[in-house]
Amino acid sequence: MEKTTLDKIPLNCEVYIESIECGNGIKNRIFDMGITEGEKIVPIMKSPFGDPTAYLSKGTVIALRESDCSKITVRLNRDYA
C-alpha cells in the first residue's frame, strides 16, 4: 500500500484519493468539484510553468495548484486491484 501526495504523481498515472488535508475553504471547493476520498483522479496536463496541473476525475477536467495538491494524499492504482 504505497501512499504519496497528488503533486508527486506523474502524468497519466491513475491514483485514488486517500485524504484531503487542506484548510476548510479549499477543502470545500475541492469537494464541490466532486473530488472526494476514494475517487479516481488522473493528472493529464501541466501548465507551461508547471503550476497548476489539470486532472481528470469523473469525466471532468479540473485545475489544481501544486500547493493544494501537496495536501492531498493518494494511493497508487495497483493498491486497488
Secondary structure, DSSP 8 states (H G I E B T S, - for coil): --EEEGGG--TT--EEEEEE-S-HHHHHHHHHTT--TT-EEEEEEE-TTS-SEEEEETTEEEEE-HHHHTTEEEEEGGGG-
